Amino acid sequence: VQLQASGGGLVQSGGSLRLSCAASGLIFSQYDMGWFRQAPGKDREFIAVISWSGTGTDYADSVKGRFTISRDNAKRTVYLQMNNLKPEDAAVYYCAADRQVLTSRKSRLPDDYDYWGQGTQVTVSS
């Protein structure tokens, strides 16, 4: 199983980035997909999750209204559109996959996830 995150970079405060996470080696449509981030010296933080069907989402309060998670099961890819970025959004962003059968829990807990990508760095200048 491989989750390949991309799209990070340096952006000015107020700017936008779109992260992508391409999955291989798993049946993508059987997994809820989440995005987490980790800043230096801090714990890994839940950002957003989307159900395996794409019909349900959940967001951390810190990003609600600014970030949008979406997925394309045909392309086996999950996206995170990040708008109005702030310096406190700077972190390494990780995608993760949580296998769900006949249901979707849209978990916020890192330990619930089965597979993780390698992370992509997002830097926001003020």
RAJO-V100856 format. One record per residue. N is the residue number from 1. RES is the residue in one small letter. PSI is psi in whole degrees, -180 to 180 (* if undefined). OMEGA is omega as a letter, one per 20 degrees, with the letter a starting at -180 (none if undefined). D_CENTER is the distance of its C-alpha to the mean C-alpha in whole Angstrom. Layout:
BEGIN
<<N/RES/PSI/OMEGA/D_CENTER> <N/RES/PSI/OMEGA/D_CENTER>>
END
This chain:
BEGIN
<<1/v/136/r/17> <2/q/131/r/15> <3/l/117/a/11> <4/q/106/r/11> <5/a/144/r/9> <6/s/170/r/11> <7/g/-5/r/11> <8/g/172/r/12> <9/g/-166/r/15> <10/l/129/a/18> <11/v/151/r/18> <12/q/155/r/20> <13/s/133/a/20> <14/g/-10/a/19> <15/g/-175/a/18> <16/s/153/r/15> <17/l/153/r/12> <18/r/116/r/10> <19/l/147/r/8> <20/s/152/r/8> <21/c/110/a/8> <22/a/129/a/11> <23/a/145/r/12> <24/s/155/r/16> <25/g/8/r/18> <26/l/164/r/17> <27/i/94/a/18> <28/f/-38/a/15> <29/s/-1/r/16> <30/q/8/a/17> <31/y/129/r/13> <32/d/144/a/11> <33/m/131/a/7> <34/g/158/r/5> <35/w/135/r/2> <36/f/165/r/5> <37/r/157/r/8> <38/q/120/r/12> <39/a/158/a/15> <40/p/130/r/18> <41/g/5/a/20> <42/k/161/r/17> <43/d/160/r/16> <44/r/134/a/12> <45/e/132/r/11> <46/f/138/r/8> <47/i/-56/a/7> <48/a/157/r/6> <49/v/149/r/7> <50/i/140/a/9> <51/s/163/a/12> <52/w/-30/a/13> <53/s/-16/a/16> <54/g/2/a/13> <55/t/-12/a/16> <56/g/140/r/14> <57/t/161/r/11> <58/d/144/a/11> <59/y/149/r/10> <60/a/147/a/11> <61/d/-32/a/15> <62/s/-19/a/14> <63/v/-6/a/12> <64/k/132/a/13> <65/g/-13/r/15> <66/r/-34/a/13> <67/f/148/r/10> <68/t/126/r/9> <69/i/142/r/7> <70/s/169/r/9> <71/r/156/r/10> <72/d/102/a/14> <73/n/-29/r/15> <74/a/-33/r/18> <75/k/-2/r/16> <76/r/44/a/14> <77/t/140/r/11> <78/v/146/a/7> <79/y/155/r/7> <80/l/106/r/6> <81/q/122/a/9> <82/m/116/r/10> <83/n/161/r/14> <84/n/51/a/17> <85/l/145/a/15> <86/k/158/r/17> <87/p/-33/a/18> <88/e/-7/r/16> <89/d/-9/a/13> <90/a/129/a/14> <91/a/174/r/12> <92/v/127/a/11> <93/y/133/a/7> <94/y/140/r/6> <95/c/156/a/5> <96/a/154/a/7> <97/a/132/a/10> <98/d/110/a/12> <99/r/128/r/15> <100/q/138/a/17> <101/v/119/r/20> <102/l/4/r/22> <103/t/-179/r/20> <104/s/119/a/16> <105/r/-16/r/16> <106/k/61/a/12> <107/s/147/r/12> <108/r/1/a/11> <109/l/122/r/13> <110/p/-35/a/12> <111/d/-16/r/15> <112/d/-12/a/14> <113/y/140/a/12> <114/d/-36/a/14> <115/y/148/a/12> <116/w/146/r/10> <117/g/179/a/10> <118/q/-13/r/12> <119/g/150/r/10> <120/t/136/a/10> <121/q/132/r/12> <122/v/125/r/12> <123/t/131/a/16> <124/v/120/r/17> <125/s/143/a/21> <126/s/*/none/23>>
END
